[in-house]
Structures are given as structure tokens and as C-alpha cells.
């Protein structure tokens, strides 16, 4: 199985893995059978494995160039990925039910928004950064389809989830949006926010940097392409 066949199959299975569990209440039945923690642990590992397969298959697909790679574009992933990994690590389990990776049923306190004050959609931003940064140096058709679709879906999901929050929260939507942001660095300069959140955020940031370093050095072995711009 080579070329477009493998890439198409990998992409189809990856997409199906995100939609099929929602059909007919399958996901809820599986969660009821094995528990939420076990389900999402297995599902997360499966999704990550499928994503690696899709990326590797895109590299093996026939090369149809849409734009040539410029030397400066190789720097884009190296600059964007530390920020993307930090956003993902600091934002995982956010006390915001209206975003990717947010805690379901979480009670949001506008007086103590936590990392949502920096971003209420950190995982969507991380996904968009990852996809957009990798799109620039990969101008062949297979990678444009892959990274372009991820970037579009991540950015389109932000207003969609915000609209859902407005509908669900009703009168509570105003304090929710007033105390959060799509992306803001102002909380990092706020002493009160830092006193309340600096400790947990620092631990998550340290984990994020270690994870980024691991991804950087495993990139060649797993994906088959060096992530270094030289």
C-alpha cells in the first residue's frame, strides 16, 4: 500500500475516529462501560497514533508541488512549536466546558478564570499554530491538504464554541467573556493573577518545555524529516 492509497486511508480512518464515536451514543456507552478516564486515555493514544500515521503517509504520498520551499519557512515550526506545546500543556483540563480539552461540567468562576484569562481556547490555538507553521515549508498537495484542513478547522472552531457558550450561558455570558480572552498576555503582568496561578502554570510550562524538547529530538525518527532549519 503506497502513494495516495495509504494517505487517503490514513486520513479517512483519522477523521472517522473522531466522528464515529458520536453516532448513536457509542461514546457514552463506552464511557459507561470502561469509565471516563480509561476511555479518554485509550482514545487519546489512538488519536495520537493515527495522527502520526497520517503525517508519515503524507510524506510518502506522491509529491505534487504547489509552491517551492523557501529557506526561511523552515524556521517557522521551530519558532511556533514551543508556544504551541506550552499552550497545550497549560490549557489542558481548562475550567471551561466550551472548548477543546476543557473539563466537562466545570464550574467557571469569572473572579478566578485561571489560564482561561490568557486563552479560553488554548488547544485550538496550539493546533492552529502547529498546522500553520508546518504548512509554510510544506507546499506539496498532500501536506497542504493535511495542515491546511487542521488550521482551518481549529480557527473555525473558536467562534463556533464561543457562540455555543453565549447560547448556553445566557446572562452569565457577559462575565465569562469579560474575564477570558482568545489570547492575551495581560494576565502574565497582573500580580494578583500570578499569585493565584504562577505555581501550577510554572509546573505545566516546565512539562511543556520538556515535551517540546522530546518531540524535537524524536521528530526525525518518527516522522522521517529533520525539524532543524539547517
Buried (B, 14 or more C-beta within 10 A) or exposed (E): EEEBEBBEBBBEEBEEBEEEBEEEEEBEEBBEEEEEEEBBEEBEEEBEEBBEBBBBBBBBBEEEEEEEEEEEBBBBBEEBBBBBBBBBBBBBEBBBBBBBBBBEEEEBEBEBBBBBBBBBBBBBBBBBBBBBBBBBBBBBBBBBBBBBBBBEBBBEBBEEBBEEBBEEBEEEBEBBBEBBBBEEEEBEEEEEBBEBBEEEBEEBBEBBBEBBEEBBEEBEEEBEEEBEBE
